[in-house]
């Protein structure tokens, strides 16, 4: 969901004030901003793939014994 122009303006203002008030924190957020989200997506993808493999194995085992 995209931000409205007003929301984008407010966000830009917040970013500007943050950079003025705490430049060190602003640099850290810029440097490490996307990393945690990517890590969560990767972990979720791995868990979903593992559940798929386990489901397939259980289905094959149950089919073999029926």
C-alpha positions as CSV (number, residue, x, y, z in Angstrom):
1,X,0.0,0.0,0.0
2,X,1.6,3.3,-1.1
3,X,1.8,6.3,1.1
4,X,-0.2,9.4,0.1
5,X,1.6,12.6,-0.7
6,X,0.8,14.0,2.7
7,X,2.1,10.9,4.4
8,X,5.3,11.0,2.3
9,X,5.7,14.7,3.3
10,X,5.3,13.9,7.0
11,X,7.7,11.0,6.8
12,X,10.3,13.2,5.0
13,X,9.9,15.8,7.7
14,X,10.4,13.2,10.5
15,X,13.5,11.9,8.7
16,X,14.9,15.4,8.4
17,X,14.3,16.2,12.1
18,X,15.8,12.9,13.2
19,X,18.9,13.6,11.1
20,X,19.2,17.0,12.8
21,X,18.5,15.8,16.3
22,X,20.5,12.6,16.3
23,X,22.7,12.3,13.2
24,X,24.4,9.1,14.5
25,X,21.1,7.3,14.9
26,X,20.0,8.5,11.5
27,X,23.2,7.1,9.9
28,X,22.7,3.7,11.6
29,X,19.1,3.5,10.4
30,X,20.1,4.3,6.9
31,X,22.9,1.8,6.9
32,X,20.9,-1.1,8.4
33,X,17.4,-0.2,7.4
34,X,16.4,-3.1,5.2
35,X,18.4,-6.0,6.7
36,X,16.1,-7.3,9.4
37,X,13.1,-7.3,7.0
38,X,15.0,-9.4,4.5
39,X,16.2,-11.8,7.2
40,X,12.6,-12.3,8.4
41,X,11.4,-13.0,4.8
42,X,14.3,-15.4,4.2
43,X,13.5,-17.3,7.5
44,X,9.8,-17.4,6.6
45,X,10.6,-18.8,3.2
46,X,12.8,-21.5,4.6
47,X,10.2,-22.5,7.2
48,X,7.5,-22.7,4.6
49,X,9.7,-24.7,2.3
50,X,10.6,-27.1,5.1
51,X,6.9,-27.5,6.0
52,X,6.2,-28.3,2.4
53,X,8.8,-31.0,2.3
54,X,7.7,-32.5,5.6
55,X,4.1,-32.5,4.4
56,X,5.1,-34.3,1.1
57,X,7.1,-36.9,3.1
58,X,4.3,-37.6,5.5
59,X,1.8,-37.9,2.6
60,X,4.1,-40.3,0.8
61,X,4.5,-42.4,3.9
62,X,0.8,-42.5,4.6
63,X,0.0,-43.4,1.0
64,X,2.6,-46.3,1.2
65,X,0.9,-47.8,4.2
66,X,-2.7,-47.4,3.1
